[in-house]
Amino acid sequence: MNQFDWTQLLNPEFYITFEIGGIQLGLYIVLFIVFAETGLFAGFFLPGDSLLFLAGIYSRDLIQSITFIDNDFFNVTLLSALIGIVGVLGNMVGYWFGAKSGYYLFKKEDSFWFKKKYLLQSKDFFEKYGGKAIIFARFLPIIRTFAPIVAGIVSMDKKKFMFFNVLSSFLWSFVLIFSGHYLYGFFLQHGIDLKEHIEWIVIGIILVSTFPVLMKLLKKR
């Protein structure tokens, strides 16, 4: 048995391929992570965009535990829909938490699980873009975690929030999962197995997704 390395927790592939006693648990772990990252402020450090892209690459392995339909498009769509639904539920929890605990959060001291600066950055982002911030935030690490909480804090209209919540969640899941799945197939036809380049893919997605956030921070300085 390989010795566990805590740095594996930062590797999306670790969650997707996780199994116990030969039982694949990757799908359930991916669903939980999506919920935690969007519904629990403690989830800001978890992989998001890279996890979904890799889920697209490993879609066949992930979805085989709950379906026996041998249809590629159906399976990828089902996986995207499940993640989209969990993303909606996560944001709903975040909104509720923000509505109930907004004052407490702004007074809370920093800890390993909570950084107030991320909350303030999300608030600025939300005030600048309004309802569209819910959509933009889905594709931005850290901001994605705190946007629904801020929406609850500022008492965004619930119907408006749910519209952008559902739209953003399914857009996020379908774009990234379908991209991972079909790009994997495309490159495989040309003799390139993306599974052999996971580390570079993860690094590339992290750089692309965090670039807007970094630029915003640099402008503030």
N, C-alpha and C positions, 0 to 999 in steps of 0.2 A: 504493500500500500504506500502510495506517495505521501510524504509528509505535507501537512497542510501549511500553506504560506498565506498569512493574512493579506498580503498584497493581491491575492487572487480576488478579493472582494471588490477590487477596482476594475476587474476584468469582466466585461459583459459575457464573454464566452463561457466563463466559469458557471454562471447562473443558467445559461441556456442548455449546457450539456450535463448539468448536475443530475446525479442519480444515486439511489440508495438500494442496495440489494438487487440491482438490475432493473429497478423501476425508475422510469424517466419522470423527473419532477420539474423539468425545465419550464414547461408551460405555466404551471402554477406559481413558480418563483417569478417568472416574467410578469405575470398578472399582478402579483403582490407588489413587485417593485414599482410598476406603473402607478398603482394605487398609492403607494407610500410616497412616491416622488411628487405626485400631484395633490394628494390629500393630507399628508402629514408633513409639517414643516421640517421634521427630522430627515426627510428624504432628499434634501437638496444635494447631498454628496453622492447619491446613487447615479449609475449610468442611465441615461435616458435615450437620446437620439441614437447613439451607437448601439444600445441594446435592441432597439426596434429594427435598425438596419440589419443587425446580425440575426435577429429573429426571422427576418425575411430570408436570409441565406439558409438558415436551419429550419425553415418553416415545415418541411416534410417531417423532420424528426420531432418537432414540437407538437404538431397537431395530430400525429398518428395515435396518441394515447386516448383521444376522445372521439375519433371518427374512423369509419371503415370505408368511406367513400373515396374511391381512387380517382379523384378528379383534381388536377393541379390547381386550376383557377378557383374552384370551390373551396379547397383547403386554405389557400392564401387569403381568400375573402373572409372565411370564417375566423381565421386567426386575427386578421385586421379588425373585424367587427368586435371580437371579444375584448381586444385591447382597447378599442375605441370606447366600449361600454364601461370598462373599468376606469378609463381616464375621465369619463363623465362623472362617475360616482366619486372618484377621488376629488375632483374639483368641487363637487357639491359639499363634501365634507369640509374642504378647505374654506369654502364660502361661509358655511355654518359656523366653523370655528372662529373665523375672523369677525363675524357678526356678534358672537358671544364673548370673545376674548380680546377684542381690539385694544382696548385701553390697557389691559394687562400686558399684552405683547410689547407695546411701546415703552412700558416701564420696566420690562424684564431685562435682567443683566445677561451679558453674553455667556454662553457655555459651549461645550463641544457640540451640542445638538442644535444650538440656536445662535445665530449671529444677527444682531439688530440692523447692522449696516445693509444686509441683504433685503430686509423688510423695507427699509427706507428707500433703497434703490428701486424696489418694485413699486413702491408708492409713487415715486417720481415718474416712472415708466407708465404706470396706469393713468396718472393725471394728464400725461402728455397725449396718450393715444385713446383714452376712453375705452369703449367697448371693444375696439379693435385690439386693445392690449391683450385680451384673452386669447385671441388668435395668434398674435405675434409671440406671446409668451410661451406658447406650446413648443416653439422651436428654439427657445433660449434657455440654457441651463440656469439654475438658481432662480431666475425670474419666473420660470414655469411653476416652481414650487410655491412662490409667495403671491403670485397674481390673484388666484381665487381668494386667498386670505384677505388681501387688500380690498378686493371687490366687496367682501363682506363687511370690512371695517368702514368703508365709505358708503355702505348701504346702497349698492348698485341695485336697480330694479331687478327683481328675481326673474321675471319673464325674459328681460333683455339678457341677463346673465346666462340663463339656460340656453337661449338661442346661440350665443357665441360659444358657450361651453360645449354643446353638442357638435356644432360646426367645427370648432377647432380640434376637438378630440379625434373625430373621425378623419379629418383632413390630415392630422399629424400621423395617426396610425397607418392609414392607407398609403400615404405618400412614402413613408420610410420603409414600411414592410414590403410593399410592391417593388420599390426601388431595389432593395436588397435582394429580393427573390429573383427578379428578372435580370438584373445586372449579373447576378451569379450565373444564371443560365447562359447569358450572352457571352461572358468571358470564358465559361467552360467550353463553349463551342469553339473558341479560338485557342484552346489549350492552356488556359490560365484558370487555376483553381483558387478562388478568393479565400477559401478556408485556410490556405497556406500563407495568407498575407493578412491575417486578422489584426495583428498588432498595428500594422501600418494603416489599416482601414480605421481602426479605433482612434488612433492619433489624428488622422486626417479629419474625421468627423468632429472630434473634440475641438480642433483648431478652428474649423469653419463655424461651428455653432457658438463658440465662446468669443469669436472675433468681435461681433457687435457689442458685447458686454464690456470687453477690454477697451474698445475704442471709447465707449461712454465714460469709463473710469478715467482714462487718460485725458479726455477733454475736461473733466472736472478738475484735474490737477493743473 
